[in-house]
């Protein structure tokens, strides 16, 4: 078969998702310049710091959910310690700025290298096992990291957390007046994380990781190494989570011990399940929806409408975690594939019915 024939018969990737992706990124980049209002979701118009800070936080957790989806959706690794990489990126950036007086760019690189080293150490041990034992090992590492952060107050700030050393950060990234610049930086982080996740999913590494997830014994028979594939995915996902942690540190001007805890990992797991395990855009949607609900339900709980209800309704509806838990239960029961999985199934069903 000639090269020309092979080129004609090669499958073409759909153009619409690419165009839609570029359009969505362009729209997101233009939001700080627009006067859009979404009552009940955004606290202020989109050009004001309040909404930009909320949207930036959504993008931080969307990037973190994307990195976790790489673990769970691509390689089938249920980790309870992924927040160790996220918090590690945040804390290492803060320590590099405060303790070593490094400029921002070298400090970011040091934080990412530190996240890489932590991932290599923890991943090389955790990936010796799989399934529930893997989850328990990652949980143990997360707990150890949380203890180290809380007990070393001179370096990490202990229970009070670590503040950002703004003297080492460029002025255009410091202060409420520069929230727009922070928004664009975090948008760039999210786009970068998505492109890496896309590359991994379509690469030989991604195919090998999925094969190892489904049937590791067959992969071994073929002379390939499931351990090496899963460890590589683990490290890449951890470095991306560290990058999200860097964005979080810059946005919040500090970090707290919860950033390395298993509790945050479980929250990210909920985001991924809510959006749809294995779907990149589902992880982004889950990160946005959960973060907005988490932030806005606190305001809703204090509303006069809720406070005026009988105690049997007012007490549970005043707790955002109760509402989020109820939402998660409903999604698991009625949308087992998450938002993205359900929409994808509905679209495929409609496409099959429309074919002759």
Secondary structure, DSSP 8 states (H G I E B T S, - for coil): --HHHHHHHS----SHHHHHHHHHHHHHHHGGGS----TTT-SS-TTSHHHHHHHHHHHHHHHHHHHHHIIIIIS----S-THHHHHHHHHHHHHHHHHS---HHHHHHHHHHHHHHHHHHHHHHHTTS-THHHHHHHHHHHHHHHHHHHH-HHHH-GGG-EE--GGGS-GGGSSGGGHHHHHHHHHHHHHHHHHHHHHHHHSHHHHHHHHHHHHHHHHHHTT--HHHHHHHHHHHHHHHHHHHHHHHHHHHTEE-GGGGSHHHHHHHHHHHHHH-TT-HHHHHHHHHHHHHHHHHHHHHHTSHHHHTS-HHHHHHHT-HHHHHHHHHHHHHHH-TTHHHHHHHHHHHHHHHHH--
